[in-house]
């Protein structure tokens, strides 16, 4: 069935006219006559059955429908231009991987290792998009996702990366000069909460054989990066996966407040839809990140 899509020339003429709010300036940019732009816009309005511009004494201006349509068309044309330039620059070699990632994992664990992948595969571009929650691949342009969850997503294949080990951390100023926190300290000091994991502290205390009545009280933060910064500023004690704060621990910005790690029920996976299994860029990235994760697990003594 033939697609209901105007020609690229027509859309380019409309996008230029909408951006300049002028047929004359659009004609100059595209090196055509003003009458050619007028014909393209008229043909597009007839095709759509919608008025896109209105004329007034100062020239032309977009209708409300034209304004909304121009924003969407401009974004689509930018995507087409980007993909075209990328293909031209690589002469059809290599590939691009659209990867959805949980944001703090991407910033603190993945990106510091990405130069190794780029060195090994300079012809593959990996684009990262922040996605903190599960989604349907069919509704996005994503090829794969790195997600921390309790199970695989339906309709996907996946590669195990690592289990999550949670530790309690804070600024050294918060508990100095104490060398060890007492039970009373845990009741007194503020506990920073991760907003999507309301029972995290309760589970962590249970793994130590402890019970703290106010284990769900305290300021809530959505991202682990926020928790880490809040803890570093002395606002309270945060429960954070160790893999996300290695740098802060190494430099003494945060300290382990309890010398106790709990394996949570969250596991990091690289996931992809079944029909993407043959994607060469994805397969190279999968092999590489599995190796990186295995090396990290061995270093940290993780299962």
C-alpha positions as a printed Julia matrix, in Angstrom:
303×3 Matrix{Float64}:
  0.0     0.0    0.0
  1.34    3.41  -0.96
  2.38    5.51   2.05
  0.49    8.7    2.79
  3.63   10.85   2.82
  4.31   14.12   0.96
  7.47   14.38  -1.13
 10.75   15.31   0.54
 11.01   18.46  -1.62
  7.59   19.58  -0.47
  8.39   18.96   3.19
 11.73   20.75   2.88
 10.01   23.77   1.35
  7.41   23.81   4.11
 10.03   23.43   6.87
 12.09   26.33   5.49
  9.05   28.56   5.06
  7.84   27.73   8.56
 11.25   28.38  10.11
 11.66   31.74   8.37
  7.96   32.68   8.43
  8.67   33.83   4.89
  8.29   32.32   1.43
 10.97   34.67   0.1
 13.61   33.67   2.62
 12.75   29.99   2.14
 13.21   30.41  -1.6
 16.6    32.06  -1.11
 17.75   29.25   1.21
 16.66   26.48  -1.16
 17.82   28.34  -4.31
 14.39   28.28  -5.96
 11.86   30.95  -6.86
  9.27   32.3   -4.46
  6.53   31.03  -6.77
  8.01   27.51  -6.48
  7.7    27.7   -2.69
  4.11   28.96  -3.04
  3.25   26.01  -5.3
  4.85   23.51  -2.9
  2.95   24.91   0.1
 -0.32   25.0   -1.82
  0.18   21.4   -2.94
  0.95   20.34   0.65
 -2.16   22.08   2.01
 -4.27   20.39  -0.66
 -2.68   17.03   0.14
 -3.35   17.45   3.87
 -6.68   19.18   3.59
 -5.44   21.62   6.23
 -4.48   25.3    6.0
 -0.86   25.72   7.15
 -0.27   29.45   6.5
 -2.43   32.56   6.49
 -1.52   35.78   4.71
 -1.61   39.19   6.35
 -0.2    42.62   5.54
  3.27   41.61   6.77
  3.46   38.41   4.72
  2.61   34.9    5.89
  2.32   33.3    9.31
  1.69   29.76  10.47
 -1.71   28.6   11.58
 -1.89   26.65  14.84
 -2.04   23.41  12.86
  0.89   24.58  10.72
  2.97   25.37  13.8
  2.42   21.93  15.34
  3.09   20.17  12.03
  6.25   22.22  11.35
  7.79   21.21  14.69
  7.23   17.52  13.98
  8.42   17.74  10.37
 11.57   19.66  11.37
 12.49   16.91  13.85
 11.89   14.17  11.25
 13.97   15.94   8.61
 16.78   16.41  11.14
 16.7    12.65  11.8
 16.83   11.85   8.08
 19.73   14.26   7.57
 21.63   12.84  10.55
 21.18    9.26   9.38
 22.15   10.18   5.81
 25.34   11.98   6.88
 26.26    9.09   9.16
 25.84    6.57   6.35
 27.85    8.76   3.97
 30.67    9.26   6.48
 30.99    5.52   7.12
 30.36    4.48   3.51
 27.95    1.82   4.69
 30.43    0.21   7.07
 29.99   -0.41  10.8
 26.66    0.49  12.31
 24.77    2.36  14.97
 23.37    0.95  18.19
 20.51    2.78  19.91
 20.88    1.8   23.56
 18.49    2.66  26.4
 20.23    2.81  29.77
 19.44    3.48  33.4
 21.08    6.89  33.8
 23.38    6.49  36.79
 24.69    3.13  35.56
 25.5     4.73  32.22
 27.31    7.67  33.8
 29.22    5.86  36.53
 29.91    2.39  35.1
 29.38    2.23  31.35
 30.77    5.51  30.04
 34.17    5.2   31.81
 34.6     1.9   29.91
 33.27    3.06  26.54
 36.66    4.27  25.22
 37.72    0.6   25.24
 34.78   -0.33  23.03
 35.38    2.61  20.7
 39.02    1.61  20.35
 38.06   -1.96  19.45
 35.13   -0.99  17.21
 35.7     2.52  15.82
 33.15    1.92  13.06
 30.25    1.38  15.51
 28.42    4.31  17.06
 26.59    3.71  20.34
 23.9     6.27  21.13
 22.7     6.35  24.74
 19.19    7.34  25.81
 18.14    7.54  29.45
 15.32    5.14  30.34
 14.83    4.46  34.04
 11.74    2.27  33.63
 10.77   -0.71  31.41
  9.28    0.08  28.0
  8.09   -1.65  24.82
 10.77   -1.87  22.14
  8.14   -1.77  19.38
  7.18    1.75  20.48
 10.74    3.14  20.28
 13.8     3.27  18.04
 15.85    1.41  20.66
 17.88   -1.65  19.63
 18.69   -2.77  23.17
 18.5    -1.71  26.81
 20.55   -2.05  29.97
 18.15   -2.44  32.85
 18.28   -3.41  36.5
 15.28   -5.57  37.38
 14.03   -8.74  38.95
 13.28  -10.54  35.66
 13.73  -10.44  31.89
 11.21   -8.5   29.82
  8.63  -10.5   27.82
  9.56  -10.98  24.16
 13.24  -10.24  24.7
 16.54  -12.03  24.81
 19.2   -10.99  27.27
 22.7   -11.27  28.62
 23.4   -11.34  32.35
 25.78   -8.63  33.49
 25.87   -8.58  37.3
 23.94   -8.7   40.55
 23.52   -5.52  42.53
 25.38   -5.18  45.84
 23.97   -2.46  48.13
 26.08   -0.66  50.71
 25.29    2.16  53.16
 27.42    5.24  52.48
 27.73    8.76  53.8
 30.08   11.69  54.05
 32.98   11.02  56.45
 31.99   14.25  58.23
 28.58   12.83  59.13
 29.86   10.08  61.41
 33.31   11.35  62.38
 34.93   10.69  64.75
 32.94    7.45  65.19
 34.58    4.34  63.82
 31.45    2.23  64.02
 27.78    3.17  64.12
 25.78    1.96  67.1
 22.16    0.8   66.95
 21.14    4.17  68.39
 22.99    5.94  65.58
 20.91    4.09  62.96
 17.74    5.29  64.67
 19.02    8.85  64.91
 20.79    9.58  61.61
 18.67   10.51  58.56
 18.17    7.71  56.03
 18.05    8.87  52.41
 15.38    7.01  50.43
 15.34    5.88  46.79
 11.81    6.79  45.66
 11.26    3.68  43.51
 12.51    1.28  46.23
 10.56    2.09  49.4
 11.58   -1.12  51.21
 15.3    -1.01  50.36
 16.44    0.06  53.83
 14.12   -2.43  55.55
 15.54   -5.3   53.48
 19.09   -4.12  54.11
 18.54   -3.94  57.88
 16.94   -7.4   57.86
 20.01   -8.77  56.11
 22.0    -7.5   59.14
 19.53   -8.89  61.65
 18.44   -5.38  62.63
 15.14   -3.53  62.87
 14.87    0.24  62.61
 11.39    1.66  63.12
 11.81    4.67  60.81
 13.39    2.71  57.99
 11.04    4.27  55.4
 11.38    7.84  56.67
 13.7    10.42  55.16
 14.0    12.56  52.02
 13.34   10.72  48.77
 15.41   10.95  45.58
 14.6     9.37  42.22
 18.13    8.71  40.91
 21.11    7.09  42.6
 23.23    9.99  41.37
 21.03   12.28  43.48
 21.37    9.97  46.47
 25.15    9.91  46.12
 25.39   13.7   45.95
 23.01   14.14  48.89
 25.08   11.71  50.95
 28.31   13.45  49.95
 26.82   16.75  51.15
 26.17   15.26  54.58
 22.36   15.2   54.32
 22.17   11.6   55.49
 23.12    7.97  54.83
 22.3     6.48  51.44
 21.89    2.91  50.28
 23.52    2.66  46.86
 24.83   -0.12  44.59
 28.59   -0.18  45.03
 29.22   -0.3   41.29
 27.75    3.2   40.98
 29.99    4.91  43.54
 33.42    3.33  43.1
 34.99    6.69  42.27
 33.48    8.42  45.33
 34.69    5.62  47.6
 38.15    5.67  46.06
 38.53    9.41  46.65
 36.99    9.38  50.13
 34.02   11.55  49.15
 31.82    8.75  50.5
 32.68    6.06  53.01
 31.16    2.68  53.75
 29.22    3.33  56.97
 28.68   -0.3   57.95
 31.11   -2.63  56.12
 28.09   -4.68  55.08
 26.91   -5.43  51.54
 23.56   -6.92  50.63
 22.87   -8.6   47.3
 19.56   -7.08  46.26
 16.92   -8.72  44.09
 17.94   -6.52  41.15
 20.09   -7.89  38.34
 21.62   -5.88  35.5
 20.88   -7.28  32.05
 21.53   -6.25  28.5
 18.17   -6.83  26.81
 17.1    -6.75  23.17
 13.97   -7.7   21.2
 14.12  -11.14  19.63
 14.06   -9.82  16.06
 17.25   -7.77  16.74
 19.31  -10.86  17.6
 21.14  -10.74  14.27
 22.17   -7.08  14.52
 26.0    -7.08  14.08
 26.56   -3.89  16.11
 24.47   -5.32  18.94
 26.36   -8.62  18.89
 29.74   -6.88  19.09
 28.53   -4.71  21.95
 27.0    -7.7   23.77
 30.26   -9.65  23.65
 32.24   -6.65  24.81
 30.01   -5.65  27.73
 29.74   -9.25  28.94
 33.53   -9.38  29.1
 33.65   -6.07  30.98
 30.99   -7.25  33.43
 32.79  -10.56  34.02
 36.02   -8.72  34.79
 34.19   -6.43  37.22
 32.48   -9.37  38.96
 35.81  -11.14  39.39
 37.43   -7.97  40.77
 34.61   -7.36  43.26
 34.05  -11.01  44.16
 30.44  -10.92  42.91
 28.45  -13.93  41.74
